[in-house]
Amino acid sequence: MTQTDKMIDTLVGSIDDAVMLEQVQRWSAINSGTANLDGLAEQASVLTDAFAALPGEVKLIEPATVSAIDAAGEEFAKPHGRHLVLQVRPKAQRRLLLTGHMDTVFPADHPFQHQSWIDDQTLGGPGVADMKGGIAVILHSLLAFEAGPNADRIGYDILINSDEETGSLSSSALIEQLAQGKYAALTYEPSALPDGTLAHARGGTGNYSLVVKGKSAHAGRNPQDGRNALVAAAALAVGLKTLETADCSVNPARIEGGAANNVVPDNAVLRFNIRPREPSAGERFEASLQLLMGDVRQAHDVAVHLHGGVTRPPKPVDGRAQKLFDLVRRCGAQLGQEIGWQPTGGVCDGNNIAATGVAVVDTMGVRGGAIHSPQEYLIVPSLKERAALSALVLGRLAAGDEL
């Protein structure tokens, strides 16, 4: 038996898939929509107890202040839940970052709140794949790794944030801080496809609000004295589509505001999203956006204010990141798992990690599908399967495999 075979026997044999499933079901029963602060607090407390089984001290970190724009165009502070951080062997020469998120896209009043068995290997439920199943994979891969050889050769930080589903605005600085100096990172979003395919290169994303302030007037008596903010917002929406390029799509999504039918509206908010496909595309878009805003100000005699920006930069896969993908594939082959990858337009905290220069594979979580919908499901055997994959990857990095 080779050293790798012995490592596999030790790691895989210690993973208890029944315990993993019980945890996922218990965690899924807690509504932790990003805006449900009470639910997030309960989820954080339960996760604190679970991750206390690992060496190191679990801490709950206060969220950074985040501002947003309301329908009236006013800026306000948007509350968020706390983020869980655990640091193990912080003085180790080689250190890793493992990240997940405790929030889901399902608010407290969403009808999708309960689990159901689709068949004997498939569990439907809120967050079972995205990503309470992934959190279980993090925990149990590390428990297996800590029980195996070479665990003391590497250190790691764990981050489970509370706002990934809305862009990680209150945790992005924390992600950047924890990524500093790391040898590599693993993020536990569900696989890109139900067969276990990983997401490879990713595009980026940016969310914006344009606040338009005009001047109200009576629509019949003196409309000429008004400055129609709604019409100006519409002009901005049409203009945004002209800024779309092959490497940056633009999606005007919503206009809010307006007034009674007999009033020239003096307020409107245009919300839109962009998807830059390479790092400089967002900068070029914003330069063009400033010119468009200037043209609309002049043409409609209104004020236009910009809020927001690129929240997740594009994630190309460089040489070191590709070596990490290759290591994951080799470990999968040793476990009898066929691992492939493909580019995707979706985004996650892997984008933020890659922007710091750290090699990252960001779909190390469970196999499943239909995420962000009431049809979300988890392929239950993938709990142990993916925990074994991560445990072996960690074992190889601890044994000295180079990127």
C-alpha positions as CSV (number, residue, x, y, z in Angstrom):
1,M,0.0,0.0,0.0
2,T,1.4,3.4,-1.0
3,Q,1.6,6.4,1.3
4,T,-1.2,8.0,-0.7
5,D,-3.4,4.8,-0.3
6,K,-2.7,4.9,3.5
7,M,-3.7,8.6,3.5
8,I,-6.9,7.9,1.7
9,D,-7.8,5.1,4.0
10,T,-7.2,7.3,7.0
11,L,-9.0,10.3,5.7
12,V,-12.0,8.7,4.1
13,G,-12.6,6.2,6.9
14,S,-13.0,8.9,9.4
15,I,-15.8,10.8,7.5
16,D,-19.3,10.1,8.9
17,D,-21.8,10.9,6.2
18,A,-24.8,10.3,8.5
19,V,-23.6,13.0,10.8
20,M,-23.0,15.3,7.9
21,L,-26.5,14.8,6.6
22,E,-28.0,15.4,10.0
23,Q,-26.2,18.7,10.3
24,V,-27.2,19.8,6.8
25,Q,-30.9,19.1,7.6
26,R,-30.7,20.9,10.9
27,W,-29.0,23.9,9.4
28,S,-31.4,24.0,6.4
29,A,-34.3,24.2,8.9
30,I,-32.9,27.6,10.0
31,N,-34.0,30.4,7.7
32,S,-30.8,32.4,7.1
33,G,-31.8,34.7,4.3
34,T,-29.3,37.5,4.0
35,A,-31.7,40.1,5.5
36,N,-32.9,37.8,8.3
37,L,-30.6,38.9,11.0
38,D,-32.3,36.8,13.7
39,G,-32.0,33.7,11.6
40,L,-28.4,34.5,10.7
41,A,-27.6,34.9,14.4
42,E,-29.1,31.5,15.2
43,Q,-27.2,30.0,12.3
44,A,-23.9,31.5,13.4
45,S,-24.5,30.2,17.0
46,V,-25.1,26.7,15.7
47,L,-22.0,26.8,13.4
48,T,-19.9,28.2,16.3
49,D,-20.7,25.1,18.3
50,A,-20.0,22.8,15.3
51,F,-16.7,24.3,14.3
52,A,-15.5,24.3,18.0
53,A,-14.6,20.7,17.2
54,L,-11.5,22.0,15.3
55,P,-8.4,23.4,17.0
56,G,-8.4,27.2,17.3
57,E,-10.9,29.7,18.6
58,V,-14.1,30.5,16.7
59,K,-14.8,34.2,16.5
60,L,-17.9,36.1,15.2
61,I,-16.7,39.3,13.4
62,E,-18.9,42.4,13.1
63,P,-19.9,43.3,9.6
64,A,-18.5,46.3,7.9
65,T,-20.8,49.2,7.3
66,V,-22.7,49.0,4.0
67,S,-24.8,51.8,2.4
68,A,-27.6,51.3,-0.1
69,I,-30.1,53.5,-1.9
70,D,-33.8,53.5,-1.2
71,A,-36.6,54.0,-3.7
72,A,-36.6,57.8,-2.9
73,G,-32.9,58.0,-3.8
74,E,-31.7,58.4,-0.2
75,E,-28.6,56.6,1.1
76,F,-29.1,54.4,4.2
77,A,-27.1,52.0,6.3
78,K,-28.0,48.4,5.5
79,P,-27.6,46.0,8.4
80,H,-25.9,42.6,8.0
81,G,-25.1,39.5,10.1
82,R,-21.8,38.7,11.8
83,H,-19.2,36.6,10.0
84,L,-17.6,33.4,11.5
85,V,-13.8,33.2,11.5
86,L,-11.6,30.4,12.8
87,Q,-7.8,30.5,12.6
88,V,-5.7,27.3,13.1
89,R,-1.9,27.3,13.4
90,P,-1.5,30.9,12.4
91,K,2.3,30.7,12.6
92,A,2.6,27.8,10.1
93,Q,4.8,28.5,7.1
94,R,2.2,27.3,4.6
95,R,-1.3,28.5,5.3
96,L,-4.6,28.1,3.4
97,L,-8.0,29.9,3.3
98,L,-11.3,28.0,3.2
99,T,-14.5,30.0,2.7
100,G,-18.2,29.4,2.7
101,H,-21.4,31.4,3.5
102,M,-24.2,30.9,5.9
103,D,-26.8,33.1,4.1
104,T,-29.3,31.9,1.5
105,V,-31.4,33.7,-1.1
106,F,-34.7,32.7,0.7
107,P,-36.1,35.5,3.0
108,A,-38.0,34.6,6.1
109,D,-41.4,35.0,4.3
110,H,-40.4,32.9,1.3
111,P,-42.7,29.8,0.9
112,F,-39.7,27.5,0.4
113,Q,-38.8,26.7,4.0
114,H,-39.0,22.9,4.3
115,Q,-37.1,19.9,3.1
116,S,-38.4,16.9,1.1
117,W,-36.9,13.7,-0.2
118,I,-37.0,13.6,-4.0
119,D,-35.6,10.1,-4.0
120,D,-33.5,8.0,-1.6
121,Q,-30.3,9.9,-2.7
122,T,-31.7,13.4,-3.4
123,L,-32.8,15.9,-0.7
124,G,-34.6,19.1,-1.6
125,G,-34.6,22.1,0.7
126,P,-33.5,25.7,1.1
127,G,-29.7,26.0,1.2
128,V,-29.0,22.3,1.2
129,A,-26.6,22.7,-1.8
130,D,-26.0,26.5,-1.6
131,M,-24.3,26.1,0.7
132,K,-25.1,24.5,4.0
133,G,-24.0,21.2,2.4
134,G,-20.8,23.0,1.5
135,I,-20.3,24.1,5.1
136,A,-20.6,20.5,6.2
137,V,-18.0,19.6,3.6
138,I,-15.6,22.2,5.0
139,L,-16.1,21.0,8.6
140,H,-15.8,17.3,8.0
141,S,-12.9,17.5,5.5
142,L,-11.0,19.4,8.2
143,L,-11.9,16.9,10.9
144,A,-10.7,14.1,8.7
145,F,-7.5,16.1,7.8
146,E,-6.8,16.9,11.5
147,A,-7.0,13.1,12.3
148,G,-4.6,12.2,9.5
149,P,-0.8,12.6,9.0
150,N,0.9,15.9,8.4
151,A,-1.9,18.1,9.8
152,D,0.6,20.1,11.9
153,R,2.5,21.1,8.7
154,I,0.0,23.7,7.5
155,G,-2.3,26.2,9.1
156,Y,-5.6,27.6,7.8
157,D,-8.2,30.2,8.2
158,I,-11.9,29.5,7.8
159,L,-14.4,32.2,6.9
160,I,-18.2,31.6,6.8
161,N,-19.7,35.0,5.9
162,S,-23.3,36.1,6.2
163,D,-23.7,38.1,3.0
164,E,-22.3,36.2,0.0
165,E,-25.6,36.0,-1.8
166,T,-25.9,39.8,-2.0
167,G,-22.3,40.5,-3.0
168,S,-20.3,40.1,0.3
169,L,-20.3,43.9,0.7
170,S,-19.9,43.7,4.5
171,S,-17.3,41.0,4.3
172,S,-15.2,41.9,1.3
173,A,-12.5,43.6,3.3
174,L,-12.4,40.6,5.7
175,I,-12.0,38.3,2.7
176,E,-9.1,40.4,1.4
177,Q,-7.5,40.5,4.9
178,L,-7.7,36.8,5.4
179,A,-6.4,36.0,1.9
180,Q,-3.2,37.9,2.5
181,G,-0.2,35.6,2.5
182,K,-2.2,32.4,1.8
183,Y,-0.6,29.6,-0.3
184,A,-4.0,28.6,-1.8
185,A,-7.7,28.9,-1.1
186,L,-10.7,26.6,-1.4
187,T,-14.3,27.9,-1.5
188,Y,-17.3,25.6,-1.1
189,E,-20.0,26.8,-3.5
190,P,-21.8,23.7,-5.0
191,S,-20.3,22.2,-8.1
192,A,-21.1,24.0,-11.4
193,L,-22.9,20.9,-12.7
194,P,-24.6,18.0,-10.8
195,D,-21.9,15.6,-12.1
196,G,-19.3,17.5,-10.0
197,T,-17.8,19.7,-12.7
198,L,-15.9,22.7,-11.2
199,A,-16.3,26.3,-12.2
200,H,-13.1,27.5,-13.8
201,A,-12.6,31.1,-15.0
202,R,-15.4,33.5,-14.0
203,G,-16.6,36.9,-15.2
204,G,-17.1,39.7,-12.7
205,T,-20.1,41.7,-11.6
206,G,-21.1,45.2,-10.6
207,N,-24.3,46.6,-9.2
208,Y,-25.2,50.3,-9.5
209,S,-27.9,52.8,-8.7
210,L,-28.3,56.1,-10.6
211,V,-30.3,58.6,-8.6
212,V,-32.0,61.3,-10.8
213,K,-33.2,64.5,-9.2
214,G,-35.4,66.7,-11.3
215,K,-38.0,69.4,-10.5
216,S,-41.7,68.9,-9.9
217,A,-44.4,70.9,-11.6
218,H,-48.1,70.6,-12.5
219,A,-48.5,68.5,-15.6
220,G,-51.2,70.7,-17.0
221,R,-50.6,74.2,-15.8
222,N,-46.8,74.6,-16.0
223,P,-45.2,71.4,-17.3
224,Q,-42.4,73.5,-18.9
225,D,-41.2,74.5,-15.4
226,G,-40.7,70.8,-14.4
227,R,-37.7,68.6,-15.0
228,N,-38.9,65.0,-15.5
229,A,-36.6,62.7,-13.6
230,L,-38.4,59.6,-14.9
231,V,-37.8,60.5,-18.5
232,A,-34.2,61.2,-17.7
233,A,-33.9,57.8,-16.0
234,A,-35.4,56.2,-19.1
235,A,-32.8,58.0,-21.3
236,L,-30.1,56.6,-19.0
237,A,-31.5,53.1,-19.3
238,V,-31.5,53.3,-23.1
239,G,-28.1,54.8,-23.1
240,L,-26.7,52.1,-20.9
241,K,-27.4,49.5,-23.5
242,T,-25.3,51.5,-26.0
243,L,-22.3,51.1,-23.6
244,E,-22.5,47.3,-23.8
245,T,-19.4,45.7,-25.4
246,A,-18.3,42.2,-26.1
247,D,-16.4,42.1,-22.8
248,C,-19.0,43.8,-20.6
249,S,-22.7,43.2,-20.7
250,V,-25.1,45.7,-19.2
251,N,-28.5,45.0,-17.8
252,P,-30.8,47.9,-16.8
253,A,-33.0,46.2,-14.3
254,R,-35.5,48.6,-12.6
255,I,-36.6,52.2,-12.5
256,E,-38.2,53.4,-9.3
257,G,-39.9,56.7,-8.6
258,G,-42.4,58.8,-10.4
259,A,-45.4,60.8,-9.1
260,A,-49.1,61.2,-9.6
261,N,-50.3,61.4,-13.2
262,N,-50.8,65.2,-13.0
263,V,-47.3,65.9,-11.5
264,V,-44.0,66.0,-13.3
265,P,-41.9,63.6,-11.3
266,D,-38.8,65.0,-9.6
267,N,-37.2,61.7,-8.5
268,A,-36.2,58.4,-10.0
269,V,-33.7,55.6,-9.3
270,L,-32.3,53.4,-12.0
271,R,-30.7,50.1,-10.9
272,F,-28.5,48.1,-13.2
273,N,-25.9,45.4,-13.3
274,I,-22.8,44.9,-15.4
275,R,-20.8,41.7,-16.1
276,P,-17.2,42.5,-17.1
277,R,-15.4,39.5,-18.5
278,E,-11.9,40.8,-17.9
279,P,-10.4,43.1,-15.3
280,S,-10.1,46.3,-17.3
281,A,-13.6,46.1,-18.8
282,G,-15.2,47.5,-15.7
283,E,-12.9,50.5,-15.7
284,R,-13.7,51.2,-19.3
285,F,-17.4,50.9,-18.7
286,E,-17.3,53.4,-15.8
287,A,-15.4,55.9,-17.9
288,S,-18.1,55.7,-20.6
289,L,-20.8,55.8,-17.9
290,Q,-19.5,59.2,-16.6
291,L,-19.9,60.6,-20.2
292,L,-23.4,59.3,-20.5
293,M,-24.4,60.8,-17.1
294,G,-23.0,64.2,-18.3
295,D,-25.0,64.0,-21.5
296,V,-28.2,63.3,-19.7
297,R,-27.6,66.0,-17.1
298,Q,-27.2,68.5,-19.9
299,A,-30.1,67.3,-22.1
300,H,-32.6,67.0,-19.3
301,D,-31.4,69.6,-16.9
302,V,-31.4,67.1,-13.9
303,A,-28.9,66.0,-11.3
304,V,-27.6,62.5,-11.6
305,H,-25.7,60.7,-8.8
306,L,-24.0,57.4,-9.0
307,H,-23.9,54.7,-6.2
308,G,-22.2,51.3,-6.4
309,G,-19.6,49.7,-8.5
310,V,-17.8,46.5,-9.4
311,T,-18.2,44.3,-6.3
312,R,-16.6,41.1,-7.7
313,P,-13.7,41.5,-10.2
314,P,-13.4,38.9,-13.1
315,K,-11.6,35.8,-12.1
316,P,-9.1,34.6,-14.7
317,V,-7.2,31.3,-14.0
318,D,-3.5,31.9,-14.0
319,G,-0.7,29.3,-13.9
320,R,-0.7,28.8,-10.1
321,A,-4.5,28.5,-10.0
322,Q,-4.4,25.9,-12.8
323,K,-1.9,23.9,-10.8
324,L,-4.4,23.9,-8.0
325,F,-7.2,22.7,-10.3
326,D,-4.8,20.0,-11.6
327,L,-4.1,18.9,-8.0
328,V,-7.9,18.6,-7.3
329,R,-8.3,16.5,-10.4
330,R,-5.4,14.2,-9.4
331,C,-6.9,13.8,-5.9
332,G,-10.3,13.1,-7.5
333,A,-8.8,10.4,-9.7
334,Q,-7.2,8.7,-6.7
335,L,-10.7,8.6,-5.1
336,G,-12.4,7.3,-8.2
337,Q,-14.0,10.7,-8.9
338,E,-13.8,12.2,-12.4
339,I,-13.2,16.0,-12.0
340,G,-13.6,18.4,-14.9
341,W,-14.2,22.1,-15.1
342,Q,-15.7,24.8,-17.3
343,P,-15.9,28.7,-17.4
344,T,-19.0,30.3,-16.0
345,G,-20.7,33.7,-15.9
346,G,-21.6,33.3,-12.2
347,V,-19.7,35.0,-9.4
348,C,-18.8,34.2,-5.8
349,D,-16.2,34.9,-3.1
350,G,-13.7,33.1,-5.3
351,N,-13.6,36.2,-7.4
352,N,-12.6,38.3,-4.4
353,I,-10.0,35.9,-3.4
354,A,-8.5,35.6,-6.8
355,A,-8.2,39.4,-7.0
356,T,-5.7,39.2,-4.1
357,G,-3.4,37.0,-6.2
358,V,-4.2,33.8,-4.3
359,A,-4.9,30.6,-6.3
360,V,-8.4,29.4,-5.6
361,V,-10.8,26.6,-6.6
362,D,-14.3,27.9,-5.7
363,T,-16.8,25.0,-6.3
364,M,-15.5,22.4,-3.8
365,G,-18.9,22.0,-2.3
366,V,-21.6,19.3,-2.8
367,R,-23.1,18.1,-6.0
368,G,-26.7,19.4,-6.5
369,G,-28.7,21.8,-8.6
370,A,-31.5,24.2,-9.1
371,I,-29.9,26.6,-6.6
372,H,-31.7,29.9,-5.9
373,S,-35.0,28.3,-6.7
374,P,-37.7,26.3,-4.7
375,Q,-36.4,23.2,-6.6
376,E,-32.9,23.3,-5.0
377,Y,-31.6,19.9,-4.2
378,L,-28.6,18.1,-2.7
379,I,-27.2,14.7,-4.0
380,V,-26.6,13.2,-0.6
381,P,-23.8,10.8,-1.4
382,S,-21.7,13.8,-2.5
383,L,-21.4,15.0,1.1
384,K,-18.8,12.3,1.9
385,E,-17.5,12.2,-1.6
386,R,-16.6,15.9,-1.6
387,A,-15.4,15.9,2.0
388,A,-13.0,13.1,1.0
389,L,-11.8,15.1,-2.0
390,S,-11.1,18.2,0.1
391,A,-9.4,16.2,2.8
392,L,-7.1,14.6,0.3
393,V,-6.3,17.9,-1.3
394,L,-5.4,19.3,2.1
395,G,-3.3,16.2,2.8
396,R,-1.3,16.6,-0.4
397,L,-0.7,20.3,0.3
398,A,0.4,19.4,3.8
399,A,2.7,16.7,2.4
400,G,4.4,19.4,0.3
401,D,2.8,19.3,-3.1
402,E,3.7,22.5,-4.9
403,L,1.6,24.9,-7.0
